[in-house]
Amino acid sequence: MKALGAATSFVILLVTGVLGWAMLNGSPLAGEPTASLQIKQNKNQQFGENTALAQGNKTLSGGRMEVMLEVAPKRQVGKILPENGKEGQEGSLLEASSFGPLPKRADNGRSPAMAYAKQQVGRRDTLPRIAILITGLGLNQRLSQLAIRKLPANVSLGFSAYGRRLPKLASQARRFGHEYILQVPMEPFDLLQTDTGPKTLQTNKNTKQNQPNLHWSLGRLTGYFGITNYKGRGYLAKSEVVSGLFKELKARGLVFFHDDASGRPAVAKLAEQVGLGYSRTTLSVDQKPTREGISKALKKLEASARRLGFAVGVVHMHPVSINMIRVWSKTLARKGVRLVPLSQAYGLGQSPKRGKGKQARNGI
């Protein structure tokens, strides 16, 4: 009530001052619309640290405006809203940190990988399957919007940790039905010639020393089911540092996607030893970002899917790539090929009627 009294006193002094000045100088408001101000308090409601002023305007006759400041309960900030529509799930899958919320397993053991994989329904079939991952989202806002809005919902997205406006873009991705993973910068073979940014995981640092950079990346957005490497051939060649990374990803309930079509059997073996979900690129679709080059690569990808049963194509943020994937995806049904989210490479997001599913071979 003291705060209410103070606010009321301030308003009275303000109005008194204006009237006094008008009496001495003549009212400059003569003939103009005027406004009156009321402070209205809800019944049984008092000012305090959990209350706030709510403003409302009301137009009266004669052009007068009444402005009301109402004492109302301050909006409570509770647990973070779930990002996939399941009440309470998001908060249980987040760990507070100085880098922002980090993914973690819920107390009941539910993992972000299971929670955020795109759920697939429908009867099981034996059609060859292709997953498409488009990477680099967030680095170019226009192209990111284009990919989110124009590509089929089953195309998975890879957000760069260096991207801008990631939470907003991720929210839009969910609304358009996309699942997504996070690109974490890792040391390339030629670190001196290839700039991978200040938050790169490096081979000259141990797991503990690399952890701040890893957590910086992990805290850039929420709602992803796993991570992938940005560059990283140098880093992923060092088993001692990769082991620490994989153990943390496993503990947090994430999976790892190896964006390297040439592959490194040692990385896959290490993931298996740790018990971490692992898959890798079958083919870089736009290594030659031309219509002819992409068209040839997509035909190879289809052939791999028919031979292996499952194939993953990685696409980068080129306008021609986005447009060609959009057009190509419309031809798959008549070719007897199914476009599926990347998470199906791990048996995630399956309908309960379909069972857990097997880890896709994916050329590993």
N, C-alpha and C positions, 0 to 999 in steps of 0.2 A: 504493500500500500504506500510505502514511502516513495517508491519510484513513480507510482501513479500520481501522488501529490506533487512531486517535483515536475512531472510532465505537465500537469494541469496548471501549476504556477507559471511555468515557462510560457504556455499558450496565453494565459491571462495578461502577463507582462507584455508579450508581443502585441496583442490586440490593443491594450491600453496605450502602448507607445505609438501605434499607428494612428489611433483616434486623436491622441494629443497632438501629434504632428499635423494631422488634417485640420484640427481646429485652429491651429496657428497659421497654417499656410494655405488653407483651402483644400478641399479634397480633390485629388487628381483623378479619383475614381468616379466622380459624378457622372451619372448616365451610363456607366460601363457595367458589365456583368461583375458580380461580386461572388465571393466564396465564403462559406462559414465552415468552421472546423469543430468537430465533436470528438471527444474521446469516450468510447463506449466500452464498458467492461462487462464481460460475460458474467452471468450470475455464479456466485461461489468461486470465481476465478480471481486470483491475485497475481500481481507481478512477481516474478522471481526468475531464477536462472533457467527454468524450463518453460518460460512464456515469451511471447514476442508480440509486436504490434502488427496487426494485419490492416492494410489500407483498403478502403472502398470508396468509390465516387458515386454520387447521385445527383442528377440534374433536376433542379427545381424550377418553378415558374419564374418568368421574368429574366431568364438567362442566368439565374444564380446557380452556383455549384456548391454542393455540400460535400466536404471531404471528411470521412469518418476513419479514425484510427481505433481499431478494436483490439482489446486484449485477448489473445488467443493462445492456446498451447503451442509451444514451439515443436516443429516437426522432429520427431525422434529419429536419430540415425541408428538403425539396427544392423543386422547382419547384411552382408552384400547380397543383393538380389540374385537369384539363380540365373545363369545366362542361357540355360537350355530349357527353362520353363518349369523345372522341378523344384518346388518350394524347399528351401533350406539346403539344397545340395551344394550350391556354389560356395556358401560360407564354410561348409565342412571340408571343402577341397582346397582351401586357401590357408596359407601360413603368412602371418604378418612379418614384414622385414623392413629394413631401412631402404630397400630397393623397390618397395611396393609389394603387393601380394604375390607370393610364390605358390606354385602348385604343390599339393601334397596329397597323400592318401587320406581318406576319411577314417574316422575311428572304427567304422565297421568294415574297413578294408577296401571299400570302393575306390577305384583309381580314376584320375582324370582321363586316362586313355579310354576307359569304359564309358565314362560319363559323357565325353564330348565327341566320340565317334558318331558319325552320321548313322542314325538307325535305319536299317533296311528291312522292308517287309515284302512279303510275296513268296510264292512257292520256289523251291530250289530247282535249279536247272543245271545243265552241264555245258552251257554256252561258254566259249572262251571269254575272259573278262579283261578289260583294260582300265587302268586307273591313270588319270592325268593329274599331275601336280604342277601348278603354275607358281613360280617363285618370284620374289622381289617386290611383293606388294607392300605399299607404304612409301616406297622411294619416289614414285611418280603418282601424284594424287589422281590425275585425270585417267591414266591407264589403269590404276587400281580400281577406280569406280567402274570403268568399262569392263574389266574382267569380272568383277563381282556381279554386275547387272546383266551382262550379255552372255556369259558362259553358263552351260547347264549346271544345275544344282549339284550334280554328282562330280563335278570337277573340284578337286581339293586345292586349297590355297596355302601358299607359304609366305608368311609375313616376315620381312626383314627386321631384325632387332634394331636396325638403324632407321627404320621407317618413321614417318611422321603421322600423327593423328591415328595411331594404331587402335586404341579402344573404340573410336568412332567407326573406323573401317571394319573392325572385327564385329561390331554390333550389326552393321549393314550386311556383312557376310552371313551372319546367322539368320537374318531376316530373309535373305535370298536362298537359304537352304544349304549353304556351303559349310563343310568342316574345314579346319585349318590347323597347320603346324607352325612352329617358330623356327626361323633360320638363325642359327648362332654362329658368329664369325670365329673361325679357327685358323691357325697358322698354315699358310700354304708352304710349298717347297721353297719358293723364292720370296721370302718375306721382305727382303730388301727391295725387290722390284715390284711386288704386288702389295698394294696398300689395302689391308683388311680392317683398318680402323683401330681406334684406341681401346676397344673392349675385346680384342682378339684373345682367345685361349692360346697360350704359347707353350712350346716344348721346354723352354728354359725355366719354367715355373712348375712347382709341384701342385698336387691337387688343391691343397689349402691356399696356395698363392693365387691359383687361377679362379678360386671360388668367387671372389668379389665380381670379377668380370662375368662369370657364368650367371650369378644371381642378378646382376644388372640386366642381362638379356632376358632371363626368365621372368623378371618383374615388369617387362615392357607392356604386356597385355595378359589377359586371362582367357580361358576357354579353349586352349589348344590341347590336343591329345598326345602330342609328341614334339620332338625337335628334329631338325636336319642341319647338316653342316653347310655353312657358307665358306667355300674354298675348303681348306683343312687337310690337304694331302700330307703336309708335313706333320701336323698335329696327330692325325689318325694313324701315322706310321709308328708312333711311340706308344707301345703297349702299356708302359707304366703310367702315363698320364691319361690314356684313354680308359684304363681300368677304373680309375677314380671317378671319371665322368660317368661311365656306364653304371657304376654302383649307386651314384646319387640319383640318376634318372630312374633306375629300378626302384629305389626307395621312395621316390616321389610319385611313382605310378605312371610314368611316361614311357613312350616307345621311341626308338631311334630309326630315322630313315637316312640311309647312306646315299647322298646325292653324288654318285660316282659310278658311271656305267662301266668303267674298267674294273672296278671292284678291288677289294683287298680281302682275300680269304681270312687273314689274321683278324680283321675287324669283326667279321661275322662269327668267327670262332670265339673271340673274346666275349661278344654279346651272348652267345650260347652258354659260355661258362658262368657268366654273371646272372643269366636268366632274364635278360632284357629282350623285349620284342624288337626284332630287327628285320628290315627289308631294304632293298636298294633299287636304284635306277636300272631299268632294262635298256633304255635308250634316251639320249638327249635329243629331243625332237627338232629343236631349232638351233642346233649347232651351226648350221648354215641358215641364217634367218632370211631366207628368200622363199617365195611361193614354191619354186621347183624343189628346193632343198627340203622344205617341210613336208611337201607331198610325198617325196620318196621315203622320208623317215617314218611317216605315218603308215605307209604300206609295210615297211619292215616291222613296225610295232604290231600291226595286225597279224603278221606272219608269226611273230614270237608268241603272241597270245594263243594262237591256234596250236602251236607246237608245245608250249609249256602249260597252257591253261590259264595263265595270268601273266600280265606284263604291265610295267609302269613306265609311262613316258613323262619326262620332265620338260616343261616349257618355261621360257623366260618372258619377261615383260616387254615384248615387242608388239607393236600394233598389228603387224602382219600375222604374228603367231596367234594372238587372241582371235582375230577374225577367222583364220583358217581352222582353228580348233572348234569354233562355234559352228561353222559350216560342216566340217567333217563329222562332228558328233551326230548330226541328223541322218547320216548315211549308215550308221552302225546297225540299226535294227534290221534293215534289209540284207545286211551282210552276215547276220547271225552272230554278232558280237555285242556283248553287254558292257556299257560304260558304268563303272562302279567307283565309289569313293576309295581313296588310298587306304583307309583304315581296314578295308577288307583283306589287305595283304597280311594283316595280323589276326584275322578272325574276329575283329571288333565290329560292333554295330550290327551283329546278326540278329535276325528275328528269333525269338525263343523257339519257334517251331522248326527252325533250321538247324538248331544246335550250335555248338561253338565253331564248327568249321575248322579246317586245317590251315596251318601256316602255308601261304602260297610259296611255291618254289621260286618263282620270280627270277630264275636264272642263277640263284645262289648255289 
